[in-house]
């Protein structure tokens, strides 16, 4: 399901990319980047994504959190 959702989200207007990591203990974190809050809302309302959200809440996750934040600046160093 995760691979399918990644392919689907990549087609969504306003999607800029995503980063995901999962620890050995099962804790995972996914960050997605969007051009606007309207683009986020459209993805949230997308039919297949809504089905995946429901499955996640009922089958896969005991706990989850969603945070929406604005990135004002980012920098780093490439190896």
DRENZA-508383 format. One record per residue (C-alpha): residue number from 1; residue in three letters; z, x, y. Coordinates in Angstrom, 3 decimals. Example, Ala and Ser with C-alpha at 12.3 -4.5 7.8 and 13.67 -1.06 7.14 Angstrom:
+------+------+----------+----------+----------+
| resi | resn |        w |        u |        v |
+------+------+----------+----------+----------+
|    1 |  ALA |    7.800 |   12.300 |   -4.500 |
|    2 |  SER |    7.140 |   13.670 |   -1.060 |
+------+------+----------+----------+----------+
! end
This chain:
+------+------+----------+----------+----------+
| resi | resn |        w |        u |        v |
+------+------+----------+----------+----------+
|    1 |  UNK |    0.000 |    0.000 |    0.000 |
|    2 |  UNK |    0.836 |    2.836 |    2.403 |
|    3 |  UNK |   -2.626 |    4.386 |    2.016 |
|    4 |  UNK |   -4.292 |    1.006 |    2.528 |
|    5 |  UNK |   -2.230 |    0.332 |    5.660 |
|    6 |  UNK |   -3.096 |    3.762 |    7.052 |
|    7 |  UNK |   -6.809 |    3.083 |    6.549 |
|    8 |  UNK |   -6.451 |   -0.370 |    8.109 |
|    9 |  UNK |   -4.445 |    0.782 |   11.118 |
|   10 |  UNK |   -6.982 |    3.537 |   11.804 |
|   11 |  UNK |   -9.517 |    0.778 |   12.518 |
|   12 |  UNK |   -7.291 |   -0.976 |   15.061 |
|   13 |  UNK |   -8.187 |   -0.780 |   18.764 |
|   14 |  UNK |   -5.676 |    1.353 |   20.614 |
|   15 |  UNK |   -4.405 |    3.282 |   17.571 |
|   16 |  UNK |   -4.098 |    6.999 |   18.358 |
|   17 |  UNK |   -2.554 |    8.347 |   15.151 |
|   18 |  UNK |    0.552 |    8.530 |   12.982 |
|   19 |  UNK |    2.959 |   11.044 |   11.491 |
|   20 |  UNK |    5.106 |   10.384 |    8.428 |
|   21 |  UNK |    7.747 |   12.274 |    6.479 |
|   22 |  UNK |    9.999 |   11.403 |    3.529 |
|   23 |  UNK |   13.022 |   13.354 |    2.298 |
|   24 |  UNK |   14.060 |   13.982 |   -1.308 |
|   25 |  UNK |   16.753 |   11.327 |   -0.845 |
|   26 |  UNK |   14.089 |    8.711 |   -0.111 |
|   27 |  UNK |   14.753 |    8.503 |    3.636 |
|   28 |  UNK |   11.471 |    8.230 |    5.469 |
|   29 |  UNK |   10.247 |    8.136 |    9.020 |
|   30 |  UNK |    6.848 |    7.110 |   10.337 |
|   31 |  UNK |    5.840 |    7.377 |   13.977 |
|   32 |  UNK |    2.664 |    5.706 |   15.197 |
|   33 |  UNK |    1.019 |    6.273 |   18.562 |
|   34 |  UNK |   -0.778 |    3.598 |   20.573 |
|   35 |  UNK |   -2.542 |    3.270 |   23.895 |
|   36 |  UNK |   -0.583 |    0.187 |   25.005 |
|   37 |  UNK |    2.045 |   -2.377 |   24.116 |
|   38 |  UNK |   -0.772 |   -4.926 |   23.746 |
|   39 |  UNK |   -2.350 |   -2.762 |   21.022 |
|   40 |  UNK |    1.031 |   -2.546 |   19.250 |
|   41 |  UNK |    1.412 |   -6.338 |   19.420 |
|   42 |  UNK |   -2.073 |   -6.855 |   17.994 |
|   43 |  UNK |   -1.289 |   -4.577 |   15.039 |
|   44 |  UNK |    2.014 |   -6.317 |   14.486 |
|   45 |  UNK |    0.161 |   -9.643 |   14.286 |
|   46 |  UNK |   -2.648 |   -8.386 |   12.001 |
|   47 |  UNK |   -2.709 |  -10.573 |    8.862 |
|   48 |  UNK |   -2.707 |   -7.868 |    6.158 |
|   49 |  UNK |   -0.077 |   -5.901 |    8.048 |
|   50 |  UNK |    2.136 |   -9.013 |    8.222 |
|   51 |  UNK |    1.873 |   -9.393 |    4.424 |
|   52 |  UNK |    2.826 |   -5.728 |    3.967 |
|   53 |  UNK |    5.784 |   -6.185 |    6.329 |
|   54 |  UNK |    7.011 |   -9.124 |    4.266 |
|   55 |  UNK |    6.640 |   -7.150 |    1.022 |
|   56 |  UNK |    8.508 |   -4.241 |    2.564 |
|   57 |  UNK |   11.436 |   -6.407 |    3.586 |
|   58 |  UNK |   11.637 |   -8.270 |    0.274 |
|   59 |  UNK |   10.733 |   -5.555 |   -2.260 |
|   60 |  UNK |   10.769 |   -1.976 |   -1.016 |
|   61 |  UNK |   13.344 |   -1.453 |    1.702 |
|   62 |  UNK |   17.064 |   -2.110 |    1.699 |
|   63 |  UNK |   17.178 |   -1.056 |    5.348 |
|   64 |  UNK |   14.629 |   -0.333 |    8.031 |
|   65 |  UNK |   14.531 |    0.009 |   11.796 |
|   66 |  UNK |   11.739 |   -0.279 |   14.314 |
|   67 |  UNK |   11.884 |    1.428 |   17.676 |
|   68 |  UNK |    9.308 |    1.224 |   20.430 |
|   69 |  UNK |    9.378 |    4.115 |   22.859 |
|   70 |  UNK |    7.131 |    5.611 |   25.485 |
|   71 |  UNK |    6.196 |    9.291 |   25.226 |
|   72 |  UNK |    6.017 |   10.669 |   28.748 |
|   73 |  UNK |    5.272 |   14.232 |   27.789 |
|   74 |  UNK |    4.844 |   16.283 |   24.616 |
|   75 |  UNK |    4.196 |   19.965 |   24.034 |
|   76 |  UNK |    4.391 |   22.452 |   21.228 |
|   77 |  UNK |    3.053 |   25.631 |   19.767 |
|   78 |  UNK |    0.414 |   25.793 |   17.045 |
|   79 |  UNK |    0.946 |   28.437 |   14.376 |
+------+------+----------+----------+----------+
! end
